[in-house]
Amino acid sequence: MNEVILAQGAEGITGNIATVGYGLATVGPGIGIGILVGKALEGMARQPEMAGKLTTNMFIGIAFVEALALIGLAAGFVL
């Protein structure tokens, strides 16, 4: 009976560590997406005729940066 209680306690601690780790893993991509979108909007304001290309490249960049957050989520589940 005590072994089951200890096993449940260990899972709770590991789950909390994974949650904190994923929280920290999302900080970088969040800042990166903010900078990326801000610079794309700045470029659109400077050259409105390039808005289509900038928007396309912005969304491709967002996808790559967001992949980092998903890798952090997967690492939290693995570890």
C-alpha positions in Angstrom: 0.0 0.0 0.0 2.8 2.4 0.8 4.5 1.7 -2.5 1.5 2.9 -4.4 1.3 6.1 -2.4 5.0 6.8 -3.0 4.6 6.1 -6.7 1.8 8.6 -7.0 3.8 11.2 -5.1 6.7 10.8 -7.5 4.5 11.2 -10.5 3.1 14.4 -9.1 6.5 15.9 -8.6 7.6 14.9 -12.1 4.4 16.4 -13.6 5.0 19.7 -11.8 8.6 19.8 -13.1 7.4 19.1 -16.6 4.8 21.9 -16.4 7.4 24.4 -15.2 9.8 23.2 -17.9 7.2 23.7 -20.6 6.3 27.1 -19.2 10.0 28.1 -19.6 10.2 26.5 -23.0 7.3 28.7 -24.3 9.0 32.0 -23.3 11.6 32.0 -26.1 9.1 31.2 -28.9 6.7 33.8 -27.5 9.3 36.5 -27.6 10.5 35.3 -31.0 7.0 35.5 -32.5 6.5 39.0 -31.1 9.7 40.3 -32.6 8.9 38.5 -35.9 5.4 40.0 -36.3 6.6 43.4 -35.2 9.4 43.5 -37.8 7.1 42.3 -40.5 4.6 45.1 -39.7 7.4 47.6 -39.7 8.5 46.3 -43.1 4.9 46.6 -44.4 4.7 50.2 -43.2 7.9 51.1 -45.0 7.1 49.3 -48.2 3.3 48.6 -48.6 3.8 47.0 -52.0 5.8 44.1 -50.3 3.0 43.3 -47.9 2.0 40.1 -49.6 5.5 38.6 -49.6 6.2 39.8 -46.1 3.0 38.3 -44.8 3.8 34.9 -46.4 7.3 34.9 -45.0 6.0 36.0 -41.6 3.6 33.0 -41.4 6.4 30.6 -42.5 8.7 32.1 -39.8 5.9 31.8 -37.2 5.5 28.1 -38.1 9.2 27.5 -37.5 9.3 29.4 -34.3 6.1 27.7 -33.0 7.8 24.3 -33.7 10.2 25.1 -30.9 7.3 25.4 -28.5 5.9 22.0 -29.7 9.4 20.4 -29.2 9.3 21.8 -25.7 5.9 20.2 -25.1 7.1 16.9 -26.5 10.2 17.0 -24.3 8.1 17.6 -21.3 6.1 14.4 -22.0 9.2 12.4 -22.7 11.2 13.4 -19.7 
